[in-house]
Amino acid sequence: QPQPHTSHLDHRPTSKMSTPEAAAAAADPAIAELTDQIAKLGVSIAEAKQAKKPKEEWDPLLKEMLALKVECKAKTGQEYGPNKEEKKPKGNDSQEASDKNKEKRAKKAAEKAAKEEKKRKQREERERIQREKLEKLKSAANEDWSHVFGDAPMIQSATKSEEGVNRWTRIEALSKEMEGKKVLVRGFLHTARGVGKGAFVLIRSSLYTVQCVAFESKDIPSAMIKYMNGVPVESIVDVYGTLTVPANPVEGATQSQVEVQVEKFHCVHKATAAMPFQMEDACRPDLVKETDVGAYDHEANASAEGGRVGQETRLDHRWIDLRTPANQSIFRVQSMVCTLFREYLLSQNFMEIHTPKLLSGASEGGADVFTLDYFGKPACLSMSPQLHKQMAAACGGFERVFEIGPVFRAENSNTRRHLCEFTGLDLEMAIVEHYDEVLDVLGDLFVYIFDGLTEKCGQEIQRVKEQHGFEDLKYLKKTLKIDYATGCKLLREAGVDQGDYDDLSTENEKKLGDIVREKYDTDFFIMDKYPLDVRPFYTMPDPNNPKLSNSYDVFIRGQEILSGAQRVHEPELIEERARAWGIEVETIASYVDSFRNGALPHGGGGIGLERVVMLYLGLPNIRKSSMFPRDPRRISP
């Protein structure tokens, strides 16, 4: 039979018999043995229950004990167990168990009461904080905080301070050496992010950004935090505060070594229209490198993959697209090209001129001109300042002239490198004995421009690379010059079908650029002696080969960026060449007549500014280097 657990064998179990039952047990040993077994089973069952053993383990013991109790009653005539008046005697085991249960219940009740008290105190604390917050908000609402935050009055030039523009610090000038100084900055609200009771905003001005931080305090009301986080992105804001140096550089800001602890925040002009695209998307790096030659599909470029913004969508909202760091950099590089072009030519005794863009005939005798009615007379927009710069340099006696101005071409060319309006960088100069004098100026001019861009636009070039990855332009300090026949020979050696007197296709020009880069380690070169039949009527023929001309093109990365030549300065030869081109001499009479009173031998060239920038920066589309491009499909914005 089951034995009690050894840990409870300090003494034998006491039988729970009434007095008559105990007397019978004392007289009959069999009854004593029976009651002893019942007691032992009771102890085992109690221990099993206390140990929380499954019922399956102790249920057989219970059944056995109940059977023994029935047998005991049959023999003694009484129920096994104490009399009612003897139940729960003081000091017995049952009393001890009851006392323990009371203790447990009392402990649980105390714990529950403690928890309830803790909850009550927490609730009261929350209510207190809420009351204080409401009181603070009520106080803030009653107080005028307009000097700290809010919409600034419209700037109508009503007043001006003594400091003027010097009150503001340019974001690009912010540095850790200014730590602790009070600064006032203005810019576009690039991003705004609320964190708890704080606001983190990124302010952008041109290429530069700085993080500005504000947290709720006695001087910064919660309404100001809410206002900062609620101003629409791309709004113009003024931020005043203390410049600090954070423990870690600020990711995503150009001025990563500093941040502004905001004390005042005002919106100068709020962006009210919905953004057509997000600036973050417009700034994403290109997924793949596009080709820079071939047709341009407007519809296909209306959208883009991978969260990017399509080229046509960008151009439809160009005023926003221009704000990206890459575009800010592209047009700063473009500006610098013009500056360096002007600087170098002025240093070489050139003079800047400005020629008319309204003409009575086609600039180069071609048909690709925009026509218009000029007070009842037919006229057109200039497709080149060619004729007038010749008049100025060779006939007017200025000898060396240049111009930066618009050029119009009515070519229905939907390609990646053509525009209907672009900026021309033109020059014309008198020569003494050979047109190589012009080529020397052109070679040195471009080296000056390339060196200047490297020196002055390093940061801008890097920002363009971040979005439109490209390799740095390779060029020689002494510009490479080859003739047309040599170029054709190099193509044929590479397996390309190219005749010495055939015009170069765009694809063959591109291929020649690759060959020259591999052979001469340069992306920039000049090629002269083009076939006469593929050049304008005013181009001087080659004296040694009537099929060739004293003309030249300049190439960057296998694409032409300048076309030029020695010009014909003999009136009779000009008329002869015009007739060969099918041009009515009467339409260019004033041009021809300008050479009848003496003209200096001369030459020059015309450069496409947008194409220079496009190819220098390795851009895949000339529309990226034209601020507001005009092509056969686009005439706005």
Phi and psi in degrees as a GROMACS rama.xvg file:
@    title "Ramachandran Plot"
@    xaxis  label "Phi"
@    yaxis  label "Psi"
@TYPE xy
-59.5059  139.129  PRO-2
-105.279  147.791  GLN-3
-64.5018  155.113  PRO-4
-60.0151  138.177  HIS-5
-57.9585  -25.6457  THR-6
-71.4685  -10.8966  SER-7
-113.238  25.0686  HIS-8
-102.108  29.3472  LEU-9
-64.7062  -31.018  ASP-10
-154.787  160.013  HIS-11
-69.338  149.659  ARG-12
-62.8952  141.441  PRO-13
-88.7085  130.085  THR-14
-72.1632  146.592  SER-15
-99.5897  52.0007  LYS-16
-96.1328  149.764  MET-17
-71.4368  172.861  SER-18
-59.2896  -47.7483  THR-19
-61.3626  -38.1679  PRO-20
-65.1535  -39.6446  GLU-21
-67.3219  -35.8758  ALA-22
-65.9155  -39.2532  ALA-23
-66.3473  -36.5613  ALA-24
-67.1462  -35.9043  ALA-25
-68.9021  -32.1092  ALA-26
-83.6968  -26.0952  ALA-27
-123.759  109.369  ASP-28
-59.6028  -30.3132  PRO-29
-65.2826  -39.8349  ALA-30
-68.0002  -37.6868  ILE-31
-60.655  -42.9676  ALA-32
-63.5443  -38.0969  GLU-33
-64.8687  -47.3635  LEU-34
-66.7639  -32.8761  THR-35
-64.6717  -39.802  ASP-36
-64.335  -41.0431  GLN-37
-61.4509  -42.0443  ILE-38
-62.7821  -43.8041  ALA-39
-63.0369  -42.4487  LYS-40
-62.0973  -38.0708  LEU-41
-61.5948  -41.2338  GLY-42
-63.0193  -44.4231  VAL-43
-62.9292  -40.9218  SER-44
-65.5552  -41.1811  ILE-45
-61.8528  -43.5168  ALA-46
-63.4644  -39.9275  GLU-47
-64.0291  -41.7401  ALA-48
-65.7572  -40.8191  LYS-49
-63.0705  -35.6141  GLN-50
-79.5618  -2.2904  ALA-51
59.02  40.7149  LYS-52
-77.5015  152.818  LYS-53
-61.5901  149.301  PRO-54
-59.3727  -30.1382  LYS-55
-58.3989  -27.5931  GLU-56
-79.2306  -37.909  GLU-57
-105.437  -5.84971  TRP-58
-61.816  -39.5234  ASP-59
-61.1274  -35.3746  PRO-60
-65.6516  -39.3056  LEU-61
-63.1826  -43.8875  LEU-62
-63.5972  -40.0751  LYS-63
-64.4163  -42.1042  GLU-64
-65.1513  -41.5478  MET-65
-63.7739  -37.318  LEU-66
-65.6029  -39.2546  ALA-67
-67.5146  -36.6291  LEU-68
-63.7585  -38.754  LYS-69
-63.1188  -42.1395  VAL-70
-65.203  -40.0513  GLU-71
-63.4347  -41.322  CYS-72
-65.3213  -36.7074  LYS-73
-64.2862  -33.154  ALA-74
-87.3699  -32.1081  LYS-75
-103.056  -21.8395  THR-76
82.1152  6.79211  GLY-77
-133.756  154.492  GLN-78
-66.9314  142.827  GLU-79
-72.3751  126.032  TYR-80
136.081  171.425  GLY-81
-76.154  160.297  PRO-82
-68.9489  159.233  ASN-83
-59.0998  -40.0216  LYS-84
-72.0816  -15.084  GLU-85
-94.5705  -7.03772  GLU-86
-66.6998  147.695  LYS-87
53.3841  50.2603  LYS-88
-68.1787  148.921  PRO-89
-63.4905  134.653  LYS-90
87.792  -5.6743  GLY-91
-84.3131  -178.894  ASN-92
-64.7982  -39.1601  ASP-93
-62.9955  -39.2082  SER-94
-64.2801  -40.8568  GLN-95
-62.7793  -41.736  GLU-96
-64.0037  -40.5221  ALA-97
-63.8034  -41.0488  SER-98
-61.9859  -40.6789  ASP-99
-63.8311  -41.5143  LYS-100
-62.2991  -39.5385  ASN-101
-61.7244  -41.4029  LYS-102
-62.4197  -43.5311  GLU-103
-62.7896  -46.2028  LYS-104
-62.4204  -38.7642  ARG-105
-65.7023  -39.3276  ALA-106
-65.6042  -44.1182  LYS-107
-64.0243  -40.3023  LYS-108
-63.1379  -39.8796  ALA-109
-65.78  -41.6687  ALA-110
-64.141  -42.6084  GLU-111
-62.6949  -41.0883  LYS-112
-64.9576  -38.1273  ALA-113
-64.8034  -41.5248  ALA-114
-63.7355  -43.9513  LYS-115
-61.628  -38.8673  GLU-116
-66.1163  -39.2747  GLU-117
-64.5503  -43.2362  LYS-118
-62.3327  -40.0718  LYS-119
-62.7017  -44.1649  ARG-120
-64.6792  -40.3735  LYS-121
-63.958  -41.7801  GLN-122
-62.5743  -43.3287  ARG-123
-64.2352  -35.7702  GLU-124
-67.6733  -42.5339  GLU-125
-62.3112  -41.671  ARG-126
-64.3876  -38.8576  GLU-127
-62.9813  -45.9066  ARG-128
-62.322  -42.4198  ILE-129
-63.2473  -40.8246  GLN-130
-62.1832  -43.0751  ARG-131
-64.6561  -39.2802  GLU-132
-64.5604  -44.2531  LYS-133
-63.6744  -40.7385  LEU-134
-64.0278  -37.6419  GLU-135
-68.306  -42.942  LYS-136
-63.3238  -40.5868  LEU-137
-63.5355  -40.6825  LYS-138
-66.547  -41.1459  SER-139
-66.3198  -36.7404  ALA-140
-64.7772  -36.489  ALA-141
-77.1319  -22.9983  ASN-142
-87.3262  145.679  GLU-143
-86.2051  109.025  ASP-144
-102.921  12.4788  TRP-145
-60.9392  -24.7641  SER-146
-76.2766  -11.7103  HIS-147
-105.33  -42.2167  VAL-148
-153.954  164.567  PHE-149
127.924  -176.33  GLY-150
-77.7505  125.047  ASP-151
-75.5312  152.387  ALA-152
-61.6005  151.112  PRO-153
-58.7456  134.24  MET-154
-80.651  109.095  ILE-155
-121.078  21.3625  GLN-156
59.2736  34.8297  SER-157
-75.0612  -37.3428  ALA-158
-139.289  166.647  THR-159
-149.153  145.351  LYS-160
-85.7661  166.94  SER-161
-65.157  -38.7709  GLU-162
-72.1574  -31.8206  GLU-163
63.9582  -137.611  GLY-164
-63.3838  -20.4987  VAL-165
-69.8531  -11.0236  ASN-166
-64.8118  -30.2065  ARG-167
-92.9252  144.451  TRP-168
-108.021  130.461  THR-169
-67.3929  137.572  ARG-170
-58.2965  -37.6095  ILE-171
-64.0937  -20.0725  GLU-172
-86.3575  -10.1292  ALA-173
-69.6167  127.172  LEU-174
-146.652  165.935  SER-175
-67.4978  -17.7483  LYS-176
-67.7222  -15.5278  GLU-177
-96.3226  13.4524  MET-178
-53.3967  133.423  GLU-179
90.8866  -9.83363  GLY-180
-83.6305  150.665  LYS-181
-82.5975  132.83  LYS-182
-133.737  150.854  VAL-183
-124.49  120.493  LEU-184
-123.629  152.144  VAL-185
-129.44  141.997  ARG-186
-179.401  -176.128  GLY-187
-77.3676  141.106  PHE-188
-78.5915  101.285  LEU-189
-74.5275  -50.9175  HIS-190
-145.666  156.201  THR-191
-138.966  132.337  ALA-192
-139.045  123.292  ARG-193
-92.3797  132.131  GLY-194
-132.571  107.265  VAL-195
60.0265  -122.816  GLY-196
-97.985  23.743  LYS-197
-126.204  169.32  GLY-198
-135.567  133.235  ALA-199
-118.261  117.916  PHE-200
-123.937  145.812  VAL-201
-111.912  122.191  LEU-202
-105.619  134.365  ILE-203
-121.836  134.064  ARG-204
-135.163  116.75  SER-205
51.3923  -113.553  SER-206
-90.2778  -4.87292  LEU-207
-116.03  146.319  TYR-208
-135.586  150.318  THR-209
-141.299  143.651  VAL-210
-87.8671  136.707  GLN-211
-122.296  135.156  CYS-212
-127.075  139.677  VAL-213
-142.888  140.409  ALA-214
-129.414  145.846  PHE-215
-58.7106  133.98  GLU-216
-158.737  -173.626  SER-217
-65.4654  -24.7379  LYS-218
-98.5531  -15.2837  ASP-219
-119.27  99.9507  ILE-220
-70.3993  156.576  PRO-221
-61.1084  -29.4921  SER-222
-62.657  -32.4165  ALA-223
-69.2477  -40.5316  MET-224
-61.2449  -44.0045  ILE-225
-63.6578  -39.6794  LYS-226
-64.1459  -46.2984  TYR-227
-59.9137  -41.2926  MET-228
-75.4924  -14.9938  ASN-229
-100.255  -11.0994  GLY-230
-66.7084  131.113  VAL-231
-61.0573  141.806  PRO-232
-61.3697  151.196  VAL-233
74.827  5.12524  GLU-234
-71.4259  157.282  SER-235
-92.6136  126.029  ILE-236
-130.616  152.876  VAL-237
-108.718  131.794  ASP-238
-125.975  127.185  VAL-239
-118.864  137.057  TYR-240
178.435  -168.575  GLY-241
-100.687  132.6  THR-242
-81.3166  125.497  LEU-243
-125.832  164.604  THR-244
-109.004  112.088  VAL-245
-71.5446  161.166  PRO-246
-63.448  -36.3747  ALA-247
-123.767  147.654  ASN-248
-56.9855  145.881  PRO-249
-83.0717  115.032  VAL-250
-71.3088  139.684  GLU-251
87.3862  -0.614306  GLY-252
-117.099  137.814  ALA-253
-67.3942  -36.6718  THR-254
-90.353  67.8539  GLN-255
-75.4881  -13.5485  SER-256
-88.6181  -5.69363  GLN-257
-137.859  165.089  VAL-258
-152.091  159.452  GLU-259
-102.67  123.299  VAL-260
-83.814  106.913  GLN-261
-69.6127  134.03  VAL-262
-116.977  -29.2426  GLU-263
-140.997  143.762  LYS-264
-145.474  115.753  PHE-265
-130.65  142.013  HIS-266
-93.0967  117.539  CYS-267
-80.3113  -41.3576  VAL-268
-150.868  123.714  HIS-269
-90.1228  132.781  LYS-270
-74.8868  114.464  ALA-271
-101.086  -24.1194  THR-272
-86.7549  150.008  ALA-273
-66.53  141.922  ALA-274
-71.4997  129.727  MET-275
-69.8776  -21.7454  PRO-276
-158.415  161.33  PHE-277
-86.4943  141.565  GLN-278
-60.3813  -34.5821  MET-279
-59.7682  -39.088  GLU-280
-69.4715  -39.7216  ASP-281
-68.1064  -19.3111  ALA-282
-97.3015  -1.72102  CYS-283
-66.4864  143.02  ARG-284
-62.7683  150.82  PRO-285
-60.2517  139.441  ASP-286
-71.001  -44.5486  LEU-287
-135.222  161.075  VAL-288
-86.794  116.391  LYS-289
-77.1639  158.96  GLU-290
-74.2797  151.525  THR-291
-105.815  11.4514  ASP-292
-129.418  167.093  VAL-293
96.9759  -176.387  GLY-294
-71.6096  156.11  ALA-295
-117.241  121.29  TYR-296
-98.3226  110.185  ASP-297
-63.1209  -44.124  HIS-298
-65.1441  -42.518  GLU-299
-65.3157  -24.6867  ALA-300
-96.6996  11.3514  ASN-301
-73.5307  -26.5771  ALA-302
-134.823  171.493  SER-303
-146.548  162.683  ALA-304
-94.4309  169.433  GLU-305
65.3113  31.804  GLY-306
75.0125  10.3042  GLY-307
-85.2228  172.911  ARG-308
-112.404  129.765  VAL-309
-65.2111  151.752  GLY-310
-60.4742  -42.3768  GLN-311
-67.4479  -37.5283  GLU-312
-63.3538  -40.1904  THR-313
-59.7737  -47.3042  ARG-314
-69.0229  -31.1962  LEU-315
-63.7658  -27.5403  ASP-316
-126.78  51.1991  HIS-317
-58.5406  -33.483  ARG-318
-61.9719  -24.837  TRP-319
-88.8207  -42.9746  ILE-320
-59.0172  -32.0784  ASP-321
-66.1537  -14.2797  LEU-322
-79.0231  -13.4961  ARG-323
-66.3524  149.629  THR-324
-56.1131  -38.0522  PRO-325
-64.8097  -45.3467  ALA-326
-70.3154  -38.405  ASN-327
-56.1021  -38.7751  GLN-328
-74.3458  -41.8178  SER-329
-56.4146  -45.5416  ILE-330
-82.9027  -15.8323  PHE-331
-74.9559  -37.1491  ARG-332
-64.0217  -42.8183  VAL-333
-59.6337  -44.0069  GLN-334
-60.8488  -40.8796  SER-335
-68.2454  -33.6833  MET-336
-58.5264  -45.5303  VAL-337
-63.6006  -42.4522  CYS-338
-60.7847  -46.5275  THR-339
-69.5458  -37.029  LEU-340
-58.1002  -47.7986  PHE-341
-66.666  -44.275  ARG-342
-57.5828  -49.4972  GLU-343
-65.9036  -45.9402  TYR-344
-66.6184  -37.1459  LEU-345
-62.0539  -36.4542  LEU-346
-69.3056  -17.8887  SER-347
-104.63  24.3558  GLN-348
68.7479  26.4385  ASN-349
-85.8446  156.14  PHE-350
-122.401  138.184  MET-351
-81.6242  134.697  GLU-352
-126.819  170.843  ILE-353
-137.308  116.535  HIS-354
-105.281  158.614  THR-355
-69.475  150.967  PRO-356
-108.751  -3.81145  LYS-357
-102.628  119.488  LEU-358
-125.175  155.872  LEU-359
-85.9935  -12.1648  SER-360
-147.455  177.562  GLY-361
-72.307  140.102  ALA-362
-58.8849  -45.2754  SER-363
-115.644  17.9049  GLU-364
76.4462  8.76418  GLY-365
-91.4451  178.054  GLY-366
-98.3898  -9.76137  ALA-367
-86.1551  63.3599  ASP-368
-125.871  153.948  VAL-369
-86.3025  116.357  PHE-370
-91.8242  156.008  THR-371
-156.233  165.927  LEU-372
-94.1559  120.202  ASP-373
-109.473  85.6212  TYR-374
53.4439  46.0828  PHE-375
88.8647  -1.51888  GLY-376
-113.802  146.225  LYS-377
-70.5787  137.482  PRO-378
-148.592  176.101  ALA-379
-150.894  164.389  CYS-380
-83.8294  142.737  LEU-381
-64.3541  128.469  SER-382
-99.4569  6.38796  MET-383
-178.994  144.853  SER-384
-85.0331  15.6629  PRO-385
-50.2835  -55.4706  GLN-386
-64.5289  -40.5559  LEU-387
-74.4965  -34.7063  HIS-388
-71.0509  -29.4868  LYS-389
-65.4834  -45.7418  GLN-390
-56.6243  -40.4873  MET-391
-70.8714  -46.4948  ALA-392
-78.058  -50.0208  ALA-393
-89.0771  -36.089  ALA-394
-101.709  -34.4045  CYS-395
-83.5249  -10.0461  GLY-396
86.2662  7.68287  GLY-397
-77.7435  -19.3206  PHE-398
68.4161  -48.9737  GLU-399
-131.952  115.804  ARG-400
-135.981  157.167  VAL-401
-146.242  161.735  PHE-402
-147.257  144.345  GLU-403
-119.465  111.647  ILE-404
-163.447  173.661  GLY-405
-73.9383  147.96  PRO-406
-130.503  139.308  VAL-407
-119.78  130.299  PHE-408
-131.112  118.976  ARG-409
-88.4786  48.3075  ALA-410
-92.5295  126.056  GLU-411
-82.2228  62.8451  ASN-412
-109.321  106.322  SER-413
-95.8992  72.8184  ASN-414
-119.613  179.779  THR-415
-84.0127  -5.34212  ARG-416
-129.324  7.03078  ARG-417
-115.305  143.847  HIS-418
-133.289  156.42  LEU-419
-84.9413  -18.4705  CYS-420
-141.161  129.715  GLU-421
-144.458  173.761  PHE-422
-97.8343  122.446  THR-423
-96.0885  135.554  GLY-424
-107.473  98.4019  LEU-425
-109.883  146.614  ASP-426
-142.619  152.049  LEU-427
-145.955  140.307  GLU-428
-148.73  148.666  MET-429
-73.1748  143.229  ALA-430
-115.406  154.711  ILE-431
-91.5349  -49.247  VAL-432
-140.702  -20.266  GLU-433
-153.567  144.627  HIS-434
-69.2532  -9.63486  TYR-435
-58.9146  -23.2554  ASP-436
-60.2875  -37.1946  GLU-437
-69.5883  -42.3534  VAL-438
-63.5327  -35.9368  LEU-439
-63.5367  -42.612  ASP-440
-62.9894  -44.9822  VAL-441
-63.078  -44.4414  LEU-442
-60.7471  -47.8831  GLY-443
-67.4308  -33.893  ASP-444
-60.0499  -48.9771  LEU-445
-70.08  -35.664  PHE-446
-62.8396  -39.6373  VAL-447
-61.8821  -42.7983  TYR-448
-64.8331  -47.0854  ILE-449
-63.8314  -43.5105  PHE-450
-62.5551  -40.9195  ASP-451
-65.7326  -38.6055  GLY-452
-64.4838  -40.9925  LEU-453
-62.2708  -40.4079  THR-454
-75.328  -40.9172  GLU-455
-104.777  -14.8158  LYS-456
-125.283  29.5979  CYS-457
-57.6807  -43.7089  GLY-458
-67.596  -41.5596  GLN-459
-64.3515  -42.0312  GLU-460
-61.0748  -40.2678  ILE-461
-65.2563  -39.3855  GLN-462
-66.4513  -34.8043  ARG-463
-66.6414  -41.3814  VAL-464
-60.2671  -35.6135  LYS-465
-61.6265  -31.0568  GLU-466
-102.739  -39.5757  GLN-467
-121.473  81.8489  HIS-468
-55.4361  136.862  GLY-469
-155.159  161.149  PHE-470
-88.9412  144.765  GLU-471
-59.9015  144.871  ASP-472
-68.1018  134.423  LEU-473
-97.7504  131.883  LYS-474
-150.42  154.929  TYR-475
-98.1035  146.262  LEU-476
-64.7102  -33.0393  LYS-477
-105.524  107.704  LYS-478
-60.4976  133.281  THR-479
-69.4779  135.347  LEU-480
-129.967  126.67  LYS-481
-127.707  158.017  ILE-482
-93.0545  168.605  ASP-483
-60.2001  -40.3711  TYR-484
-62.7406  -39.9271  ALA-485
-63.8614  -42.3718  THR-486
-60.338  -43.347  GLY-487
-64.9435  -37.926  CYS-488
-63.8608  -42.8585  LYS-489
-60.7176  -37.4279  LEU-490
-67.2137  -44.4324  LEU-491
-63.7473  -37.8808  ARG-492
-64.2115  -24.5158  GLU-493
-91.3867  6.54292  ALA-494
89.4219  13.9655  GLY-495
-98.6296  134.659  VAL-496
-79.4587  107.493  ASP-497
-148.126  118.45  GLN-498
-86.8036  154.309  GLY-499
-65.1701  -23.4062  ASP-500
-113.564  8.952  TYR-501
-91.9393  145.526  ASP-502
-67.7193  147.128  ASP-503
-80.4204  129.604  LEU-504
-78.3157  164.483  SER-505
-59.1139  -41.3856  THR-506
-64.3917  -40.5137  GLU-507
-70.8488  -34.2387  ASN-508
-60.7121  -43.8414  GLU-509
-63.3562  -42.1226  LYS-510
-64.8996  -40.8841  LYS-511
-62.8207  -38.3033  LEU-512
-59.9472  -40.7322  GLY-513
-65.0983  -40.798  ASP-514
-64.6587  -45.5041  ILE-515
-63.655  -39.9775  VAL-516
-62.4297  -41.851  ARG-517
-69.4898  -39.9803  GLU-518
-82.6776  -38.2499  LYS-519
-116.058  -1.77117  TYR-520
58.8184  45.9162  ASP-521
-147.41  144.794  THR-522
-97.9848  -2.13221  ASP-523
-126.746  125.242  PHE-524
-157.233  165.435  PHE-525
-115.347  138.607  ILE-526
-127.303  128.688  MET-527
-122.01  -175.927  ASP-528
62.8755  52.7473  LYS-529
-74.3381  156.321  TYR-530
-57.896  139.961  PRO-531
-63.97  -34.1171  LEU-532
-67.2858  -15.4437  ASP-533
-106.319  12.6846  VAL-534
-117.365  160.205  ARG-535
-61.7168  163.026  PRO-536
-63.7103  -26.7773  PHE-537
-88.2988  11.9052  TYR-538
-81.6421  133.989  THR-539
-71.618  127.374  MET-540
-67.3403  154.327  PRO-541
-71.5166  128.803  ASP-542
-68.4277  -19.6622  PRO-543
-100.331  -16.4151  ASN-544
-147.951  105.878  ASN-545
-63.8994  -12.7113  PRO-546
-83.6054  -13.0669  LYS-547
-109.031  175.311  LEU-548
-140.972  162.125  SER-549
-86.6334  61.098  ASN-550
-124.307  169.065  SER-551
-160.08  156.346  TYR-552
-129.868  151.857  ASP-553
-114.857  137.286  VAL-554
-121.556  142.913  PHE-555
-127.59  124.48  ILE-556
51.0778  39.8931  ARG-557
79.0171  13.5277  GLY-558
-129.032  141.259  GLN-559
-72.5589  130.463  GLU-560
-121.342  -7.11691  ILE-561
-148.497  137.755  LEU-562
-126.477  132.943  SER-563
-158.474  178.871  GLY-564
-172.888  166.765  ALA-565
-74.1942  136.472  GLN-566
-93.5872  154.023  ARG-567
-76.091  127.3  VAL-568
-114.934  3.5216  HIS-569
-95.224  121.545  GLU-570
-55.0538  -43.5359  PRO-571
-62.6594  -40.589  GLU-572
-70.6898  -33.0592  LEU-573
-61.6993  -46.5178  ILE-574
-62.8635  -40.91  GLU-575
-61.5795  -45.1719  GLU-576
-69.5638  -34.49  ARG-577
-63.9072  -45.1801  ALA-578
-62.9434  -35.778  ARG-579
-62.3772  -25.9501  ALA-580
-93.2278  0.117098  TRP-581
77.5052  23.4628  GLY-582
-94.8773  131.319  ILE-583
-71.5357  121.245  GLU-584
-59.3483  -31.7421  VAL-585
-60.4053  -29.9624  GLU-586
-74.2327  -16.42  THR-587
-122.589  27.1882  ILE-588
-58.9679  -43.5749  ALA-589
-65.9008  -32.6244  SER-590
-66.9463  -47.9036  TYR-591
-65.1818  -42.1963  VAL-592
-61.4205  -27.8563  ASP-593
-66.1603  -14.676  SER-594
-98.4193  1.31884  PHE-595
-85.3713  -9.07979  ARG-596
-111.755  29.1289  ASN-597
96.221  128.083  GLY-598
-146.902  136.997  ALA-599
-74.9097  141.396  LEU-600
-57.9812  141.08  PRO-601
-158.733  166.26  HIS-602
-158.621  171.037  GLY-603
-178.592  -157.604  GLY-604
-170.742  162.947  GLY-605
-122.595  129.881  GLY-606
-113.258  137.699  ILE-607
-90.8558  110.677  GLY-608
-58.2096  -49.6653  LEU-609
-60.7149  -36.9224  GLU-610
-71.229  -36.3006  ARG-611
-59.6635  -49.0058  VAL-612
-64.4929  -43.5319  VAL-613
-55.9741  -48.1882  MET-614
-78.1876  -35.1187  LEU-615
-61.5204  -41.6125  TYR-616
-90.6141  4.73821  LEU-617
64.057  32.252  GLY-618
-79.5087  147.937  LEU-619
-86.7247  -4.94651  PRO-620
-151.82  130.274  ASN-621
-65.7487  -19.3728  ILE-622
-66.308  -22.3467  ARG-623
-74.7673  -21.6727  LYS-624
-107.922  10.0818  SER-625
-112.655  123.59  SER-626
-61.232  -46.6928  MET-627
-133.205  80.787  PHE-628
-64.8475  147.353  PRO-629
-121.929  115.533  ARG-630
-127.857  179.02  ASP-631
-57.487  -17.9063  PRO-632
-108.802  -7.62068  ARG-633
-131.353  127.083  ARG-634
-134.904  17.0796  ILE-635
-154.463  160.84  SER-636
